[in-house]
């Protein structure tokens, strides 16, 4: 992801820090660029503000795995399964469960 895209998303987020969609987009852009610590921080901030944004559990876990934090990924996946169950999102729950199963 280009730095100009990241800069644009950061600018949008500075205008509306509670915009979950923009924060998720920023986290995704950072992760795509291999900036895992920054991406993880954005996923965590997003989930602290909006625990129902269930896609962030899966992608945040993936970023943690790529950063080498397997225990952190496992914990985030487990939180995600709980969030998906509360929300009734069985599709995302299944994806997160599959990722957790791979970790063993």
N, C-alpha and C positions, 0 to 999 in steps of 0.2 A: 504494500500500500504506500502511496506517495506521501511524503512529508506535508505537501500542500493539503491533502485530504485530512490528515491528522490535525493540522493547524486549523482548518475550517471547522472540524468537529469540536476542537477545544474552544474555539471562539463561540460557537453556538452554545456549548455547555456553560461557558462563563456567563452567558445571558440568561440561561435557565438551568441551574444546577440540578433541578429535580426532574429533568426530562430524561426518562428512562430509555427511550428509544435512541436518543443521541448518545447517551453514556454507553449503551450497549454497542452502538456503531463505533464509538471511539475505542472501546475495549477490543472489538473485533479487528479494527484497523491496526492497532498496536500489536496484537497477537500475530496478525498476518505478516507484519514486518519483523517478527522475531523479538519484539520488545516485551518479553514475557513478564518481568517484574512490574512494568507500568500497566500492562494489560490486566494482570491479576489485581492490582490495586483498583482499577476501574470496575472490574467485575465485583469485587468485594464492596466497593462503595455503592454500586448499583443495588446489590442485594441488601445492603443495610438500609437503603432508602425504599426499596420495592422488593420485598421478599417473594412476591408472587411472579416475578419475571423469570420463569422457570428455565428458559433457554440459557440464562447466564450461569446456572449451576453446571450444565453440561460443558459449555465452552470454557467456563472458568476452570473446571476440572481438567480439561484438555490442556489449557495453558499451564496449570500447575504440573501436570505430567511432563510436559515439554521442558519445564524449568527444573525438573528433577525432584520435585516435592511430591512423592507418591503418597505419603501419609496425608498431606494437605489435600491432594486430589480425592483420596478416598473419603475424607471427612466432608468435603464439599459435595461429592456425589451423594453421600448419605443424607445430608441436609436437603439436597435437591429431590431425592425420592420422597422425603416427608412433605416437602412443599408441593410436589406434583400430586401426591395423594390427597392433601387438603384441598387442592384446586380442582381435582378430578381430571387432570390431564394425563391420561393413561399412555398416550403416545410418547410424550417426552419422558415420562416415568420409565417406560421400557427402554428408551435409548440410554438413559442414565444408568439403569440397572445393568444393561449390557456392558457399558464402560466399566462399571464397578466389578462385574464378574471377570472381566479381562485382567483386572488388577489382582484378582484372587483373594 
